[in-house]
C-alpha cells in the first residue's frame, strides 16, 4: 500500500524534504504524493502598464515558466528533459492558467494540480527518495520566498552591489536544506537554473518606474534595482527539422557512447556538426553511414536541430538512408 503524502503548505514541503534528507522516509513502499492548494506562483507587478492586464513584454517569461514545468514532467515521466517527447495530452494536462486579479497587477498561478499530475505520471521504477527530492524541491524552488532571496543574493554578488536582501537564520537553514537536495538530485539543480532564468527575465522587463513584489513576503524590487541585478535575457534557440542529402566530411569522435560527425549538405554546401546518440539508429542505418563515409556518397539524413539567429547550434541525427539515385 502506498504511503500517502499531501502537501498543503510550504511548511509541509520543508518538513517532508527534511525527512527525506534525514533518511526518515520509508523506502520499502511506494509514495502517493499529492499537492493541495500549494505551491503558487504569485507575482505582483505595479506600474503604468500593470492594471488588471499583462503587458506583452511580460508574456515571454510566463511562457518560459510553462516550459520549465514541461521539463520537470519529461524528467520524471520519460527520464530525460527532452521536450520533443511531450504528447498533446501531456501539454493539455500540464497547461498553466495565469489568473490576473481584478483591480490589481497580481498574476497568480496555482501549481498544485500540475505537480500532482507530474507525481502520478512519474516513471514506476523511480525511487521514492528521488521523486520526493525532485518534486518537493521543485515546488519550493517555484513557491518559496527563500528561493527568490537566494537568487537575488547571488545576483547582487555577481554584480558587486550592496545587498538589499535580508535573510533570517531560519531562512538560511531552509536554503541549506534546498542545497542538500540539489546535491542529491542533479535534475533539481537544472530545474533551479531554469526558474532563475525566468526570474531574471521577468524582472529585466521592468521599467524604472515599475516595481515587483511577492505577496505575503518581504520581497520588493523596484525597477532601478532590477536593472542593476538582472542580465539581458538569453536569446532562445528554436527547434527545427532538417531533411536532405548530406556527405560525411569527418567523424570527430569514437563510437563507444555515440559519436559526432561533420557533414556537408549537398543543396548548398552548408557544414553541420551532428550528434548521433548510442542506439538511436538501426543496424542498417549505421552500416549506411559506415559504407558511405569512405566513398563520400550522399546520404539522405533526417535531423532534429536547434537554430539561433539563422545558425544551426546543435543537431541530432534520427535517420540515415541510401539515396535512391547515386
Secondary structure, 3 states (H helix, E strand, C coil): CCEEEEECCHHHHHHHHHHHHCCCCCCCCCEEEEECCCCEEEEEEEECCECCCCCHHHHHHHHHHHHHHHHHHHHHHCCCCCHHHCCHHHHHHHCCCCEECCCCCEEEEECHHHHHHHHHCCCCCCCHHHHHHHHHHHHHHHHCHHHHHHHHHHHHHHHCCCCCCCCCHHHHHHHHHHHHHHHHCHHHHHHHHHHHHHHHHHHHCCCCCCEEECCCCCCEEEHHHHHHHCCCCCCCCEEEEEEEEEEEEEECCCCCCCEEEEEEECCCCCEEEEEECCCCCCHHHHHHHHHHHHHCCCEEEEEEEEEECCEEEEEEEEEEEECCCC
